[in-house]
Amino acid sequence: MAKIEVRVEAVIYSSTGGILLAKHKKRGQSYWVLPGGHLEHGEILSRCIERELVEELYIDGPETKELVFVDEYIDAKRSRHIVKIGFLVELPAGYREKISVKARDESVSDVRFYTTEDLIDSKEVFYPSKEFFNELLELKEGEKTARNR
């Protein structure tokens, strides 16, 4: 029987106009995603973000702000339905400068801030897409209003 999974993601912007992405390696593939992870039974959304940022990036004390997006992915072949919920997250002072180091979680091989130009020029794989991350960057710049995808 198929189940619905909930993934909570952190939208973290740099002071220079980038968005934080983490490079995941799973089943022989690598791709860039927003930092975050699956919600555990009984866990509230903001606590999930905090836990995932500590596990993947050793970031303590993030502050979960407003809802940025709700998205979903359905894979009928594998009986998967993933609901993705993204929140704006503010980091404690000094963390943005330290975050360029590699993540320490075994599924995360790298972490960095991407600008619109970086995304356009990159040959890497981005999930769900470069366009999605560009939309989030445009939100930061105030060019669009938040909306459900």
C-alpha positions in Angstrom: 0.0 0.0 0.0 1.3 3.4 -0.9 2.0 5.9 1.8 2.3 9.7 1.9 5.6 11.1 3.1 6.1 14.7 4.3 9.4 16.4 3.7 10.2 19.7 5.4 12.7 22.0 3.7 14.7 25.0 4.7 14.8 28.1 2.5 18.0 29.9 3.6 19.2 33.0 1.7 22.7 34.4 1.8 23.3 38.1 2.3 24.8 38.2 -1.2 21.7 36.9 -3.1 22.1 33.1 -3.1 20.0 30.2 -1.8 21.5 27.4 0.2 21.5 24.0 -1.5 22.8 20.6 -0.4 24.3 18.0 -2.7 22.8 14.6 -2.0 24.2 11.3 -3.3 21.8 8.4 -3.3 21.6 5.2 -5.4 24.5 6.3 -7.6 23.0 9.7 -8.4 23.9 13.1 -7.2 21.6 16.2 -7.2 21.2 19.5 -5.4 18.2 20.1 -3.1 17.1 22.4 -0.3 18.4 21.2 3.1 15.7 19.3 5.0 14.3 15.9 5.5 11.4 13.7 6.3 9.0 14.5 9.2 9.0 11.9 11.9 5.8 10.7 13.6 4.8 13.2 16.3 7.3 15.8 15.2 6.2 19.4 14.6 7.4 21.0 11.3 9.8 23.6 12.8 11.4 20.9 15.0 12.0 18.7 11.9 13.8 21.6 10.2 16.0 22.2 13.3 16.8 18.4 13.6 17.7 18.1 9.9 19.9 21.2 9.9 21.8 19.8 12.9 22.1 16.3 11.4 23.1 17.4 7.9 25.0 20.6 8.4 25.7 20.9 12.2 23.8 24.2 12.3 22.4 24.9 15.8 19.7 27.4 16.6 17.9 28.1 13.3 14.7 30.2 13.5 11.8 28.9 11.4 9.9 31.8 9.9 7.0 31.8 7.4 5.7 29.3 5.0 7.3 29.7 1.5 5.9 26.9 -0.6 3.9 23.6 -0.6 4.8 21.2 -3.4 4.3 17.5 -4.1 5.8 14.7 -6.0 4.0 11.5 -7.0 5.8 8.4 -8.4 3.2 5.9 -9.3 5.7 3.2 -10.3 7.3 3.2 -6.8 4.0 4.0 -5.0 5.5 7.2 -3.5 3.7 10.4 -2.7 5.8 13.1 -1.2 4.4 16.4 0.1 7.2 19.0 0.4 6.7 22.0 2.7 9.3 24.8 2.6 9.8 27.4 5.3 12.0 30.5 5.4 14.8 29.8 8.0 17.0 32.4 9.6 20.4 31.3 10.8 22.1 32.5 14.0 24.7 35.2 13.5 27.9 34.0 11.9 26.6 30.7 10.4 26.2 32.0 6.9 30.0 32.6 6.7 30.8 29.1 8.1 28.4 27.2 5.9 30.6 26.9 2.9 32.3 23.9 4.5 31.2 20.4 3.4 28.3 18.8 5.2 29.1 15.9 7.6 26.0 13.8 6.9 26.8 10.7 4.8 24.1 11.4 2.3 25.2 15.0 1.9 28.5 15.5 0.0 28.6 19.3 -0.3 26.7 22.4 0.5 26.8 25.9 -1.0 24.9 29.0 -1.9 23.7 29.3 -5.5 22.8 32.5 -7.2 20.7 32.7 -10.3 23.8 33.0 -12.5 25.3 29.9 -10.8 22.2 27.9 -11.5 22.1 29.0 -15.2 25.8 28.1 -15.7 25.8 24.8 -13.8 25.7 21.4 -15.4 24.7 19.8 -12.1 21.3 18.2 -11.5 18.8 20.1 -9.4 15.7 18.7 -7.8 13.0 19.5 -8.5 14.5 22.0 -11.0 16.7 25.0 -11.7 13.5 26.9 -12.4 12.1 26.1 -9.0 15.2 27.5 -7.2 15.1 30.6 -9.5 11.6 31.2 -8.4 12.7 31.1 -4.8 15.5 33.6 -5.5 13.0 35.9 -7.2 10.8 35.7 -4.1 13.7 36.9 -2.0 14.2 39.8 -4.4 10.5 40.7 -4.1 9.7 40.1 -7.8 7.0 37.6 -7.0 4.6 36.8 -4.3 4.5 33.5 -2.5 2.2 30.9 -4.0 1.4 27.2 -3.9 3.1 25.4 -6.8 
